[in-house]
Amino acid sequence: MKNILLLGSGGRECALAWKLSHSPLCGKFYIAPGNAGTEAYGINLPISYNDFEGIKAACIQYKIDILIPGPEEPLVAGIYDYCKNDPELKHIVVAGPSKEGAQMEGSKAWSKKFMERHNIPTAAYKEFQLDSFEQGVAYIKRSEPPIVIKADGLAAGKGVVIAQNTVEAVKAFRAMVMNEQFGAASKKVVIEQFLDGIELSVFVLSDGTNYVLLPEAKDYKRIGEGDTGLNTGGMGAISPVPFAGNAFMSNVTERIIKPTVKGLKDEGIVYKGFIFFGLIKVGDEPYVIEYNCRMGDPETEVVIPRLENDLVDLILKMEEGKLNEVAVQHSTKAAGAVMMVSGGYPGDYEKGKVITGFEKVKGSLLFHAGTIANGSHIETNGGRVIAVTSFGTDIKQALAKSYENADVIQYEGRYYRKDIGFEF
């Protein structure tokens, strides 16, 4: 039995908490800071996932064996290195990469150079900063629109602009570099070729040499139906992905996954944890749009329910470097998640709206995101509130069940897209 501390407070962490808590290898289980949903699976601790001193104190007090960082911030800030360099924490299994490995997500320029070194297919690009601003403008003017402008660092999912013309692209570039739109995150900017295709998310758990492939997913980022309106953290997800057949996934494995895992190892980068491949299918060919150093949200809410293996056992095998001994089992069922959000999201929204109807939900999993317990009530506490996940024989059936149950959950200003999976 292993005592586990999971860091985070979103829908991703609620899905991970649900899965981890069902493992016979799970001893005492804590979530920091968690939400109203994670309380059903373990004990919430009032500690920020970026408070390394607070995390250390909790690890010692609760005799933690496994630490699982859910979000990217603690990984990019070096929680792995922090633990491994501390005599009191170095025995703990950290399910995440070193600070150097987390640069895959922490720096767009770093990840692009990594892909170049290892011949991993991605969009053509150049990087620019303040002292090369004029060269950047000239590069934009030579580029064929649409043009993709990306802040180099972490920008809470908001640091990417797809400019439809040169004027728009220069404006976005200026805002990031000259006006420091995203602070330090946009001191450096990557300008890249626009790839026209359909996106999907692929996930592996790597032990630094071997890896296991988790179920793939497709998420829906735009607030409006038909993929219109502002970008969000994600309005829903489906798994499996209908267009990711065996031939395509074999191509992904050979051209992207294997060279990535091998490249990290060859460069001596410590990487034991999840790798999220944000891919685009152009024709029949896969290209990497971005790497993330953790699981996605809301993709986790469909990927983890379809994973039939014991997640604690997988993490222990990861630590031992024995993932090559594991046969991963994916459910043959489809999963569909619908994200219920606060009115006004992704713009300004109010918190503290009482949520009702939980007792009417039948046949779906509820993964809480922005929720908080307040006495006998559960209230909204974020933009994305609850992911409703269901299984079905196919995606349509799974989503029909999720919509049926989303309909009975009530709070003031609630909103959800009614067309998740619309292409299929």
C-alpha positions in Angstrom: 0.0 0.0 0.0 1.4 3.4 -1.0 0.4 6.8 0.4 -0.2 9.1 -2.5 -0.3 12.9 -2.8 -1.9 14.3 -6.0 -1.4 18.0 -6.8 -4.1 20.0 -8.5 -7.7 21.1 -8.3 -9.3 20.6 -11.7 -11.3 18.1 -13.6 -8.1 16.3 -14.6 -7.2 15.8 -11.0 -10.7 14.6 -10.1 -10.5 12.0 -12.8 -7.0 10.9 -11.6 -8.3 10.8 -8.0 -11.2 8.6 -9.0 -8.9 6.2 -10.8 -6.1 6.2 -8.1 -8.5 5.6 -5.3 -9.8 2.4 -6.9 -6.4 0.8 -6.8 -5.7 -1.9 -4.2 -2.2 -0.5 -4.0 -3.5 2.9 -2.9 -3.1 3.5 0.9 -3.8 6.9 2.4 -4.7 9.4 -0.4 -4.4 13.1 -0.3 -5.2 15.9 -2.9 -3.7 19.4 -2.7 -5.8 21.5 -2.8 -8.5 19.4 -4.6 -12.1 20.4 -5.0 -15.6 19.3 -3.8 -15.4 16.2 -6.1 -12.0 14.9 -5.0 -13.3 14.8 -1.4 -15.1 11.6 -2.4 -11.8 9.8 -3.1 -9.3 11.2 -0.6 -8.5 13.9 1.9 -8.1 17.5 0.5 -5.2 19.5 1.9 -5.4 23.3 1.8 -2.0 23.6 0.1 -1.3 25.3 -3.3 0.2 23.0 -5.9 3.0 25.6 -6.3 3.9 25.8 -2.6 6.9 23.5 -2.5 7.6 24.0 1.2 4.0 23.2 2.0 4.1 20.1 -0.2 7.3 19.0 1.6 5.7 19.4 5.0 2.7 17.4 3.8 4.9 14.6 2.3 6.8 14.2 5.6 3.7 14.5 7.8 1.6 12.0 5.8 4.5 9.7 4.9 3.9 10.1 1.2 5.4 7.4 -1.2 4.1 8.7 -4.5 3.7 12.4 -5.6 1.7 13.0 -8.7 1.7 16.6 -10.1 -1.4 17.2 -12.1 -0.8 20.7 -13.6 2.2 21.8 -15.6 3.3 24.7 -13.3 4.9 22.7 -10.5 6.7 20.5 -13.1 8.1 23.5 -15.0 9.1 25.1 -11.7 11.1 21.9 -10.9 9.1 19.9 -8.3 10.9 16.7 -9.4 14.3 18.2 -8.8 13.2 19.8 -5.6 12.2 16.3 -4.2 15.2 14.4 -5.6 17.7 17.0 -4.1 16.1 16.9 -0.7 17.3 14.1 1.7 13.9 13.9 3.3 12.0 13.6 0.0 14.3 11.8 -2.4 12.8 8.4 -1.8 9.4 9.6 -3.1 8.3 8.4 -6.5 7.5 11.6 -8.5 5.3 10.9 -11.5 6.6 13.7 -13.7 9.7 14.9 -15.5 12.7 16.8 -14.3 12.7 20.6 -14.7 14.8 20.1 -17.9 12.3 17.6 -19.3 9.4 19.9 -18.4 10.9 22.4 -20.9 9.0 20.4 -23.5 6.0 22.4 -22.4 7.7 25.3 -20.6 9.4 26.6 -23.7 7.9 26.4 -27.2 11.4 27.3 -28.7 13.1 24.6 -26.7 10.6 22.0 -27.9 10.9 23.1 -31.5 14.7 22.8 -31.4 14.3 19.3 -29.8 12.0 18.2 -32.6 14.4 19.6 -35.2 17.3 17.7 -33.6 15.4 14.4 -33.7 13.6 14.8 -37.1 10.1 14.8 -35.5 7.5 16.3 -37.9 6.3 19.8 -36.9 5.5 23.1 -38.6 8.3 25.3 -39.9 9.2 28.1 -37.5 11.5 30.9 -36.4 11.9 32.4 -32.9 12.3 36.1 -32.2 12.6 38.4 -29.2 12.9 42.2 -28.5 16.3 42.6 -30.0 15.2 40.8 -33.2 11.8 42.4 -33.4 12.3 43.9 -36.9 13.5 40.6 -38.3 10.3 39.0 -36.9 8.1 41.6 -38.6 10.0 40.9 -41.9 9.6 37.1 -41.4 5.8 37.7 -40.9 5.6 39.7 -44.1 7.3 36.9 -46.0 5.0 34.3 -44.5 1.8 32.9 -46.1 -1.3 33.6 -43.9 -2.7 32.3 -41.7 0.3 32.7 -39.4 0.7 31.2 -35.9 2.2 33.4 -33.2 3.1 31.6 -29.9 4.4 33.0 -26.6 7.4 30.8 -25.7 6.5 30.2 -22.1 3.5 29.2 -20.0 0.6 31.6 -20.7 -2.3 29.6 -19.2 -3.4 28.3 -22.6 -3.9 31.8 -24.0 -0.5 32.4 -25.6 -1.3 31.3 -29.1 -2.8 33.5 -31.9 -3.7 32.2 -35.3 -3.6 35.5 -37.4 -5.6 35.5 -40.6 -3.5 38.2 -42.2 -0.2 40.0 -41.9 -1.6 43.0 -40.1 -3.2 40.8 -37.4 0.0 38.8 -37.1 2.2 41.9 -36.6 -0.2 43.2 -34.0 -0.2 40.0 -32.0 3.6 39.8 -32.3 4.0 43.4 -31.1 1.6 42.8 -28.2 3.6 39.8 -27.0 7.1 41.1 -27.4 6.9 44.9 -27.1 4.0 45.2 -24.7 4.8 42.0 -22.7 1.2 40.8 -23.0 2.1 37.5 -21.2 5.0 38.9 -19.1 8.1 36.8 -19.1 6.3 34.1 -21.1 6.2 36.2 -24.3 9.7 37.8 -24.1 10.5 35.2 -26.7 8.0 34.3 -29.4 7.8 31.5 -31.9 6.3 32.3 -35.3 5.3 29.2 -37.2 3.6 27.9 -40.4 -0.1 27.2 -40.1 -1.0 23.5 -40.6 -4.5 22.8 -42.0 -5.8 19.6 -40.6 -7.7 18.0 -37.7 -6.3 17.9 -34.2 -6.1 15.1 -31.6 -4.3 14.4 -28.4 -2.1 11.3 -27.8 -0.7 10.3 -24.4 2.1 8.0 -23.1 3.5 7.2 -19.7 7.3 6.9 -20.1 9.9 5.4 -17.7 12.7 7.2 -19.6 13.4 4.2 -21.9 10.1 2.4 -22.4 6.6 3.7 -22.6 3.0 2.6 -22.6 0.4 4.2 -24.9 -2.8 5.4 -23.2 -6.1 5.9 -25.0 -6.1 8.9 -27.5 -8.6 11.7 -27.3 -10.0 14.8 -29.1 -11.0 17.9 -27.2 -13.1 20.9 -28.2 -11.5 24.2 -27.2 -13.9 26.9 -28.5 -16.8 28.2 -26.3 -19.3 28.2 -29.1 -21.0 25.4 -31.0 -19.5 24.6 -34.4 -16.1 25.5 -32.9 -16.8 29.2 -32.8 -16.0 32.0 -30.4 -13.2 32.3 -27.8 -10.7 29.6 -26.9 -11.3 27.9 -23.5 -9.5 25.4 -21.4 -11.7 22.8 -23.1 -15.5 22.3 -23.4 -15.5 18.5 -23.8 -13.7 15.5 -25.2 -14.2 12.1 -26.9 -12.2 8.9 -26.9 -11.4 6.9 -29.1 -10.8 9.3 -32.0 -12.6 7.9 -35.1 -9.9 9.1 -37.6 -7.0 7.8 -35.6 -7.0 4.2 -37.1 -4.3 1.6 -36.7 -2.2 2.8 -39.7 -2.3 6.4 -38.6 -1.4 5.5 -34.9 1.4 3.3 -36.2 2.8 6.3 -38.0 2.5 8.4 -34.9 4.4 5.8 -32.9 7.2 5.4 -35.4 7.7 9.0 -36.4 6.8 10.9 -33.2 6.5 8.8 -30.0 9.6 6.6 -30.3 11.9 9.4 -31.5 10.7 11.6 -28.6 11.3 9.1 -25.9 14.6 8.1 -27.4 15.6 11.7 -27.9 15.1 12.5 -24.3 17.1 9.5 -23.2 19.9 10.2 -25.7 20.2 13.8 -24.4 20.4 12.6 -20.8 17.2 14.3 -19.8 15.4 12.7 -16.8 11.8 12.0 -17.9 9.6 9.6 -15.9 6.0 10.7 -16.4 3.3 11.5 -18.8 4.0 13.0 -22.3 1.0 14.7 -24.0 1.4 15.0 -27.8 -0.8 17.7 -29.2 -1.0 16.5 -32.9 -2.6 17.5 -36.1 -3.4 15.1 -38.9 -2.6 16.8 -42.3 -3.8 14.5 -45.0 -2.7 11.1 -43.5 0.4 12.5 -41.9 0.8 13.4 -38.2 2.6 16.6 -37.1 3.4 17.8 -33.5 1.7 21.1 -32.6 3.0 21.0 -29.0 4.2 18.8 -26.2 2.8 19.0 -22.7 4.6 17.4 -19.7 1.4 16.2 -18.1 -2.1 14.9 -18.9 -4.6 17.1 -20.7 -7.8 18.6 -19.4 -10.6 17.7 -20.3 -9.0 14.8 -22.2 -8.1 13.0 -18.9 -11.8 12.8 -18.2 -12.2 10.4 -21.1 -8.7 8.8 -21.3 -8.4 7.7 -17.7 -11.9 6.1 -17.6 -11.0 4.0 -20.7 -7.7 2.9 -19.2 -8.3 -0.6 -17.7 -4.9 -1.0 -16.0 -4.2 -0.1 -12.3 -2.7 3.4 -12.5 -0.8 3.0 -9.3 0.8 -0.2 -10.6 1.7 1.6 -13.8 3.4 4.5 -11.9 5.4 2.0 -9.8 6.5 0.1 -13.0 7.5 3.5 -14.4 9.7 4.2 -11.4 11.3 0.7 -11.8 11.9 1.2 -15.5 9.8 -1.8 -16.3 7.0 -0.4 -18.4 8.2 -2.8 -21.2 6.7 -5.6 -19.0 3.2 -4.1 -19.0 0.4 -4.8 -21.5 -1.9 -1.8 -21.5 -5.6 -2.5 -21.8 -8.0 0.1 -23.3 -11.7 -0.3 -22.9 -13.6 -1.2 -26.1 -16.3 1.3 -25.0 -16.3 4.9 -26.1 -16.3 7.8 -23.7 -17.7 11.3 -24.1 -17.2 14.2 -21.7 -19.3 17.4 -21.6 -17.9 20.3 -19.7 -20.4 22.5 -17.8 -19.1 26.0 -17.3 -20.0 29.3 -15.5 -22.0 32.0 -17.3 -19.6 34.4 -19.0 -16.7 32.0 -19.2 -14.0 32.3 -20.7 -14.5 36.0 -19.9 -15.6 37.4 -16.5 -17.8 35.1 -14.5 -19.2 34.9 -11.0 -18.4 32.2 -8.4 -20.5 30.9 -5.5 -23.5 29.6 -7.4 -25.2 26.7 -5.6 -25.2 23.5 -7.7 -28.1 21.1 -7.4 -29.4 17.9 -9.1 -26.5 15.6 -8.2 -28.9 13.0 -6.8 -30.7 12.8 -10.2 -27.5 11.8 -12.2 -27.7 8.2 -13.3 -25.1 6.3 -15.4 -22.4 9.0 -15.7 -19.2 9.9 -13.9 -19.0 13.5 -12.5 -15.5 14.9 -12.5 -15.6 18.2 -10.6 -13.4 21.1 -11.8 -14.3 24.5 -10.4 -16.3 23.4 -7.4 -16.0 24.0 -3.6 -17.9 22.6 -0.6 -19.7 25.2 1.5 -21.4 23.6 4.4 -24.0 21.3 3.0 -23.9 22.9 -0.4 -21.5 22.5 -3.4 -20.9 25.8 -5.2 -19.2 26.9 -8.4 -15.6 28.0 -7.8 -14.2 28.4 -11.4 -14.9 28.9 -15.1 -15.1 25.2 -15.8 -17.3 23.6 -13.2 -18.0 19.9 -13.9 -17.2 17.4 -16.6 -19.9 14.8 -17.2 -18.4 11.7 -18.6 -20.3 8.6 -19.9 -19.5 5.3 -21.7 -21.3 4.0 -24.7 -21.0 1.5 -27.5 -20.0 4.5 -29.7 -19.3 8.2 -29.2 -22.9 9.2 -30.0 -24.3 6.9 -27.4 -21.7 8.0 -24.8 -22.4 11.7 -25.4 -26.2 11.2 -25.3 -25.9 9.9 -21.8 -23.6 12.8 -20.8 -26.1 15.3 -22.1 -29.0 13.6 -20.4 -27.2 14.0 -17.0 -25.8 17.5 -17.7 -29.4 18.5 -18.1 -30.3 17.7 -14.5 -27.4 19.5 -12.9 -28.5 23.0 -12.2 -26.8 26.3 -11.2 -27.3 29.9 -12.1 -25.7 30.8 -15.5 -24.7 27.2 -16.4 -23.7 26.6 -20.0 -22.4 23.7 -22.0 -21.9 23.0 -25.7 -24.5 20.7 -27.1 -22.4 19.6 -30.1 -19.3 17.8 -28.7 -18.2 15.2 -31.3 -20.2 17.0 -34.0 -17.9 15.9 -36.8 -18.6 12.2 -36.1 
